[in-house]
Amino acid sequence: MTETPQSPNTPWWSQPGGTAVLPPEPPTVEPPPLYVSSPEPPRKKHASTALLLALALVVGGGVGGAVSSALDHGSTGTTVAGTTLSNTTVVGNPSTSVNGTPESAAAAISPSIVTVEVTGQASNSFGGSSAQSDTGSGIIIRSTGYILTNNHVVSAAAGGGSVHVTLSDGQTVVATIVGTDPSADLAVLKINGVSGLKAATFANSENLKVGQAVLAIGAPLGLSNTVTEGIVSTLHRPVRTGDSSSSQAVIDAVQTDAAINPGNSGGALVDLAGRVVGINSAIATTGSSTTGSAQSGNIGVGFAIPSTAAAKIADQLIATGKAVHSQIGISVEDAPSTTDGAPGLGAIVRSVTPGGPAQKAGLQAGDVVTKVDNRRVTDADTLIVAVRSYDPGTQVTVTVTRGGATQTLKVTLASASS
């Protein structure tokens, strides 16, 4: 792949040796509780068993289960190849078409992909803990040894576990956890004493098109350096992922039909130029209606955290060990179904945080939020990802239905740290 000359102001994901320095974090605000569980190992199904669609994390290892459904993202001024993000300069031409082949894209990204092996303890149903080992993937984002992966890949190492990283050349080294963001399902690792690391280049995920060719690369089922090909199936798909009932992420996902399996978590979804457009995080699975268990494995429906959001959060985790998100200050749930059984449209406000942005703007319990600026809100998760797409301090127009009438309210979003 032809290298493009780098300007002194290009960011770390375009200039591997660069570093990022962010301003001090605002005060920590506790994010709202969210629910999730991990995928169970595959089980045989009887031919007559009805199948349900579920979501499963794509971390391999000793803990598994399906993901169920229940609110509050932030960014700093950064530049991603091919776009302008918040008071920064343009790098490259956003209108330039992405050329290349799967072979050249795989060759470009492969040196930047690692396999992550984690050991630790996991809580069990008896109130104790048991040994757990997980396998996932990661992306080298700085040549100085910083690696981006999913939080659910490394969560087992919290409280005394270990993390090892195997590079594309087969070398295995110890890694430390720099910071985690459970609400975005991202984590940054650091390895030391290794030279010649190649940092990946991130593209702007906002420029993705449905139908665009992409590759997924990681360690599905523990098979490192595996590349699969597909397309972008859809964009802005709200998806719940995470690793425990007290820590769940809701991501504004890039959906793809590239084959993704347990072990792909934290690996890269790339365009045909070999640039990262997403962080592979979850898959849809079929589950049994009688047992409630999930059948883990690829069925052509995978989900990735958009690269633009992931790059911003990675910068923050490296700088401070925490990430900042926008919040609106309400608890919500899906609007109830209509009398004819059709799904409800919008997110119904159940409570409003005293003194929070929503209360100051005049939102009330019982309001049904149907839009944030021009983005349609169809349920609670759509509202979550819409709010998180803005920087803290941004004023947005929230459209609500109250007493059968439509109103618009101006809300200035607040900050919350993960």
C-alpha positions, 0 to 999 in steps of 0.5 A: 500500500502506498504511504501518504506523506504525514503532516506534523499535525496529523493524529496518532492513528495517521502518524504512528509515532505521535501522541495525544494530550487531552485537557483535564476531565470534567467531574465524574458522573456515575453512568446509568446502570445497564444489563448484559451477559456473555455468550454461552458455548454452542449447544446442539439443538433439536430440529423441532426447536424454535429459534430466537435471535439474540446478540452475543459478545465475540470473546472466546473463552470460559464464560458465555450467554445471550445479550438482553435489552434498558441510557446515557458519550463524548469526544475531543477535537480529533482528526480521522483520515478523510474528514474534519472532526470538531475544530480540526483540519482535513486529512486527505480528500473525503470524496476520494473513493477507496481503492484496493483489493482484499489482498492489499488491505489484509497485508496493510492491516495484519501487522497491526493486529494482535491476539489477546489472552486473558486469565482471571476470576469470574463471579459464579451463581453460588456467590463465589468466583471461578477461574476464567480464561478469554481470548480476543483480538486487539489493534496496535494504535501507537508504535510505542505499544498502545493497543485498543481492544474491547472492555469485555475481552479484558474484564476477567483480568480486573482484580489480579488477572493477567493479560498477554498479547501475541503479535503478528510475528508470533512473539508473546508479551505481557500487557497492562491495562491502561484504561477501560470504558465499559459503557463503550465496551473499549479498553486500551492495553500497553506493552513495553520493550517491543520495537518495530510495532506498526500502528493501524490507520483509522478511517472516518466511519461517517464516510462508510456506505452500505454495501461497501466492501470490508474485511474483519481480522482477528482471532476467531475461535483462537485462530489468530491472523484470520481474515474474512470478507463481507460488506457493510450491511447497515449503519447506525444500528443501536446494539447492546453489548458488554460484560456484566449486569452492572456494565453494559455498552450501547453502541451505534454499530456498523453492521457487517456480514463479514464472518465474525466469531468468538475471539474476533472481539477487539479486532479490526473491521477495515476498508479496502485501503486497510484502514480501520472503520470499526472495532468488532464487538458482537454478533447476532446468534440463534437461541433456543426458546426452550432453554434460553441459551444462545448458539454462538457463531457466525450467521452473517450479522456482526457489529462493530464500534465505529472507528471515529468514536473508538479513536476519540475514546482511545485518546482519552483512555491513554491520556487519563485512563477514563473516557467522557460521554454526553448525557441528557439526564433522564431514564427512559424505556421503549414506548409501549406498543400501539393498540393494534400491536405495532411497535411504539415509536420513541423513548418514553421518559420515566424519570428526570434527574433533578438539576440535569440538562433535561429538567433545565430544558423542561422535559417531563416524565411521560414525555415521548422523545421522537427526535434528537436534532434530525435523527429519528428516535424509535426506542430507548437505545436509539436515544442513547446512541443519538445523545452519545454522538455529540460532545458534552456542552452541545445544544441539541433540539429534542422533539417530544410528544406530550399530551398528544401534542408535539413540542421541541426543547433545547437541551445542553448536554452534560458530561459523564465519565465512564 
